[in-house]
């Protein structure tokens, strides 16, 4: 499927709804390990780590060096984090 295929949006919405209903971290982790390749899991983990680093006010260059990611990925995360209704902010606020 290509990104502009209407089935992409339909399936992402459905996946979000299923994950929201799960309320079981172990089940969700098992699901993600079955759904994604090890490389995709690592990529998602790095993206989440860089968002947390941005929240902690680390510089883009420090994050890039530490996590081995491009400044482009970090800039994208930073832009999303700064949005007034940022989903990143909402999820970060759930961390203890």
C-alpha positions as CSV (number, residue, x, y, z in Angstrom):
1,X,0.0,0.0,0.0
2,X,1.1,3.5,-0.7
3,X,0.8,6.3,1.9
4,X,-2.1,7.9,0.0
5,X,-4.1,4.7,-0.2
6,X,-7.3,5.2,1.9
7,X,-6.7,1.8,3.5
8,X,-3.7,3.2,5.2
9,X,-5.7,5.7,7.3
10,X,-8.4,3.1,7.9
11,X,-6.0,0.6,9.3
12,X,-4.0,3.1,11.4
13,X,-7.2,4.3,13.0
14,X,-8.3,0.7,13.7
15,X,-4.8,-0.2,15.1
16,X,-4.9,2.9,17.4
17,X,-8.4,1.8,18.6
18,X,-7.2,-1.8,19.3
19,X,-4.1,-0.6,21.2
20,X,-6.2,1.9,23.2
21,X,-8.5,-0.9,24.3
22,X,-5.7,-3.3,25.3
23,X,-4.7,-1.7,28.6
24,X,-2.0,-4.4,29.0
25,X,1.6,-3.3,28.5
26,X,2.9,-6.9,28.1
27,X,0.2,-7.7,25.5
28,X,1.0,-4.6,23.6
29,X,4.8,-5.3,23.7
30,X,4.2,-8.9,22.4
31,X,1.9,-7.5,19.7
32,X,4.5,-5.0,18.6
33,X,7.3,-7.6,18.5
34,X,5.0,-9.8,16.3
35,X,3.9,-6.9,14.1
36,X,7.3,-5.2,13.6
37,X,10.7,-6.3,12.5
38,X,13.6,-6.0,15.0
39,X,14.8,-3.0,13.0
40,X,11.4,-1.3,13.1
41,X,11.2,-1.8,16.8
42,X,14.6,-0.3,17.3
43,X,13.6,2.7,15.1
44,X,10.4,3.3,17.1
45,X,12.4,3.0,20.4
46,X,15.0,5.5,19.2
47,X,12.3,8.0,18.1
48,X,10.7,7.7,21.5
49,X,14.1,8.1,23.2
50,X,14.8,11.3,21.2
51,X,11.5,12.8,22.2
52,X,12.2,12.2,25.8
53,X,15.7,13.7,25.4
54,X,14.1,16.8,23.7
55,X,11.8,17.1,26.7
56,X,14.8,17.1,29.0
57,X,16.2,20.0,27.0
58,X,19.2,18.2,25.6
59,X,20.7,19.8,22.4
60,X,20.0,18.4,19.0
61,X,23.7,17.7,18.5
62,X,24.0,15.9,21.9
63,X,21.0,13.7,21.0
64,X,22.3,13.0,17.5
65,X,25.6,11.9,18.9
66,X,24.2,9.8,21.8
67,X,21.5,8.0,19.8
68,X,23.1,7.9,16.4
69,X,20.2,9.6,14.6
70,X,20.1,12.4,12.0
71,X,19.4,16.0,13.0
72,X,16.5,15.8,10.5
73,X,14.7,13.2,12.7
74,X,15.4,15.2,15.8
75,X,14.1,18.4,14.2
76,X,10.9,16.6,13.2
77,X,10.5,15.4,16.8
78,X,11.2,18.9,18.2
79,X,8.6,20.4,15.8
80,X,5.9,17.9,16.9
81,X,6.7,18.4,20.6
82,X,6.2,22.2,20.2
83,X,2.7,21.9,18.7
84,X,0.0,23.3,21.1
85,X,-2.0,20.0,21.0
86,X,1.1,17.7,20.8
87,X,0.3,14.1,21.3
88,X,4.0,13.7,22.3
89,X,3.4,16.1,25.2
90,X,0.3,14.1,26.3
91,X,2.1,10.8,26.2
92,X,5.2,12.2,28.0
93,X,3.0,13.5,30.8
94,X,2.0,9.9,31.5
95,X,5.5,8.9,32.4
96,X,6.3,8.7,36.1
